[in-house]
Amino acid sequence: MESVTSAPPLHVVSAGAPPIRRATERDVIEIAALINHYAALGQMLPRQEESVRQCIHEFIVAETRSKVIACGALHAWDRESAEVRSLAVAEEYAGMGLGKQIVNRLIADGLDRGFEYAFALTLQVRFFEKLGFQVVKKSVLPQKVWGDCIICPFLYNCHETAVIRYLKAEGAR
C-alpha cells in the first residue's frame, strides 16, 4: 500500500476521563440512540438496535454514571483491513477528547489483531487526519464500496471522504 505517516501515540488518556470499555448487550439501546441522534442531523447513517446488537462485539463505549456517552466500532472486512465506524460522542461531552480516545483504542485493537490498515468514511476529515489518517479515493477500499456502499441510500450522493491509516509499520515499531 502507501507509506506510513507519523501517527499520534496510542492510549493517551487524560486524568479524570470517563472509562472506556467493551460494549455489552445492555449498551445496545444507548449506542443506537447516540448514533441515531447524529443520523437525524444528517451526520451519520442510522443504525437500528438489532444491527447494533448483531455486532456489539465490535463496539467500545465511554460511560459516566452508567450512561453511554461515546461509542465506536472496529469492523473487520478481511485479514488486512478494518473500518472505524459508528463513532459518536454525546454533544454535552464533545471536545473532551473522547472521540480521539475511542479511535486510539480501536486502532490499538486493530494492531493487536494484525490488520494492515484501518479506514473510515467520514464527514470529519480533519479529526481523522489529526489521528494519523490520510485521505484516499474510495476506490482504494473495494471491500467497503461493494460490501456496504452499494446498498447505501446515498450511494450516488455520498458526501463522505475515505481516510486510511496504515498499521503494519506501527506494529513493527
N, C-alpha and C positions, 0 to 999 in steps of 0.2 A: 504494500500500500504506500502511503506517503510518509514523509518524515515526521518525527515527533516534535512538538513544540514544548517548551518548558511549561510544566503544569504546577499548580499550587500543591502544597503538602496536604496529605490526607489526614483525617481525624483531628482537625483543628476545632476544638470545642471551647466556646467562651464560658467563663465562670458563670454559674447560675443558669446555664442554658437548659431548657427542658430536655428530659431524657429521650433518646431515640432508641426504638426497639423494633423487633419484627412485629408485623401486624398479626392479629389473631381474628378469629371468627367474630368476636364481639365488636370489632372495629369496622365491620363492613358497612353498616348504615352511615356512620360518621364519615368514612372515607368517600362513599358515594355522594353524600350531601356536600362535602367540601369541593369535590370535583365538579359536581353539577351546579354549584354556585357560580363558578367561573365559566362553565359552559353556557349558562344563561346570559352571561355578559359577553359571549362570543369569543372568549379567550382560550377555551379548551373544547374538546369533544366531550359530550356527555357519556357517562358510564352508568348502566343500570346496576342495582345491587347484586343481581345474580352474576353479572360479568365480573364485578369485583370479587365476589365470593369464589368464583371459579379459579381466580389467580391470586388469592390472598397470600399465598406463599411468596409471591414476588414483591410484596409491599413492605415498606418500613414506615413507621409513624413517629412523630414527636407528639408528646402529650403533656398536658398540665392539668392538674386537678381532675385526673381521669377523663379528660376530654381530648380527642384528637385535634391538634391544631396545625398539623402539616403531614403530608404524605408524599410518597414517591414509590415507583416500582422499577425493577430491572427485569425486563422481559428478554429471555434468550431466544434468538432467532435461529441460530445454528451453532456449530462448535466455535466459530470465530467471533460472532457478534451478539451484542445485547443492546436493547434500547432502554434508555431512561424515559419513562413515560408516567403520565398521571401525576406530575409534580405540582403540588398545590400547598400554599400556606394561607391560613386564615388571615383575612385582612387586618384584624387587630394585632397580629403578630408579624406583619410584613416589616422588612427592614432590620430584623434581628439576626439575620444570618442563618435562619433555619433552612431555607432552600439550599444554600451552599452546603450546610452540614448534611442534609439528606443526600444531595448529589455526591458529595465526597464519600459518604458511607456506601452508596450504591457502586461507585467506581472501585472502592476497596473490595467490595464483594465480587465485582467483575474480574479484578486482578486475581483474587483467590480462586476463582472458578476457571481461570485460564483463558478468558476471552482476549482476542487480539485488539478489539476496538469496541467502544460504546458509542452510540449515536442517539440523537433526538431530532424530532421535528418540532419546531418551536416558533413562537412569536417573540420570544425573549432572547434574541440572538446575543446581545451584549452580556447578559447574565452568563450564558454558557461560554462565551469567549473568555471571560474572566476566570473561568474554571478550566481553561486549557483546551477547549473545543475549537475546531476550525470549521468554517463554513465550507460546504461541499455541495455539488449538484445532487439532487435527489436520485439521479440515475446511478450514482455510486452505491445506492442502497436497494438493489433489486428485490431483496427479500422483503423489505418493508413495502415497497411500491406494489409488488404483486401479492403480498400477504394481507395488507391492511388497506392501503391507499386505493386499491382497485375497487373496494366496496364502500368507500367513504362517500357521503353525500356531497362533499366539497372537492371531489377528485378534479374537476375541471375549473374550480375556482378556489384553489388552495393558496392561502397566504403564508403558510408556514415555511420556514427555512430549515434545511437539513444541516446539522452540525455533527462533527465526529471528533472523538478523542482516541488516539492510538495508545493502547495499554501495554502491548507486548514489551516495548522498550522500558516502560515504567517498572514492570515487574522484574526486569533484569538489573535494575539499579542496586 
